[in-house]
Amino acid sequence: MSRPPTQVDVVEGLIRLERVRATAYARAAGRGALDPEAERMARRFERHAAARAGALRTQLEALGGGLDGPQPLETDDPLAGAEDRDGLLRALARLCRVAVDTYARALARLEVPELISTAASAMGGQASELAALRMALDEDAV
Amino acid sequence: MVALTRRALLARGVAGGLVLAGCGASDPPAPSAAEHDVGLLQRAHESELRSAALYAALVPQRGARRRLAERLTAAEERHAAALDRAVVELGGRPSRLGALPSGGAGLGAALGEEDRSVGFYLDLLPRLRTPATRTLVGFILAEEAAHAAALRAALGRDPAPAAFA
């Protein structure tokens, strides 16, 4: 019988998610299919995801947890099948949407106020990125 | 008829006070998690109604800005309705505002309002005690951050300049 996730489990999951997103942004930027502005955006969002992973890791260590080195991607390649500019941006936007949903569920499981604050602030950053990706696709941001 | 001296009257007064003090006047019980969150959600509801009123003042603008203002107004009204439902589910009564601010407002003021709203929810979230309420408010925070991004873009700024809200 599996036990309910602890706060450490939840934060570890969020860190892995940010690492998946950082990798996805880096891969998208390196495909050569994005225009310069979109490539710059992808590079910046890669740095954002890395910053969020770092902040969460710091708080995870304060809780007594910690991920040992780089973790393998546990999901299928989120960019699979995306070849052109719009395909890549849509794949990144889908991943962003998953991240927002994941953080929202995490907020219900976290109890330490500092963790809740960090998760909420990270969620807000991701929501801004999702809006930016939608606008890059000429879609409504909201 | 007993003539009470002043000293006797004072003594009776002190004795009466001591009796009252011993009558078990206790502190009110601490609010439950639901009761605690009702008050916070009512404040959030009022905040959303104010935002909706500000965006409604933007609607007379034209073209893409008008469409943006209309979508933002509708979103804030949805947030207010969701918060209303959450308050009722927790056993509280929805709050009702008096006259809302009206008059013209530009996109710059709207962005200021969204930044205020994001800050409001960032402050609120760690204080909520019911998990489902934190998820609801988290989603609202995310939408407010997206609104701010859209407004920054409409003002010619970078929509997502930072990793954190």
Interface residues (C-beta under 8 A of the other chain):
Chain A: M41 R44 F45 R47 H48 A49 A51 R52 A55 V100 Y103 A104 R105 L107 A108 R109 L110 P113 E114 I116 S117 T118 A120 S121 A122 M123 G124 G125 Q126 A127 S128 E129 L130 A131 A132 M135 D140 A141 V142
Chain B: R67 L68 R71 L72 A75 V118 Y121 L122 L125 P126 R127 P131 A132 R134 T135 V137 G138 F139 L141 A142 E143 E144 A145 A146 H147 A148 A149 A150 A153 P159 A160 A162 A163 F164 A165
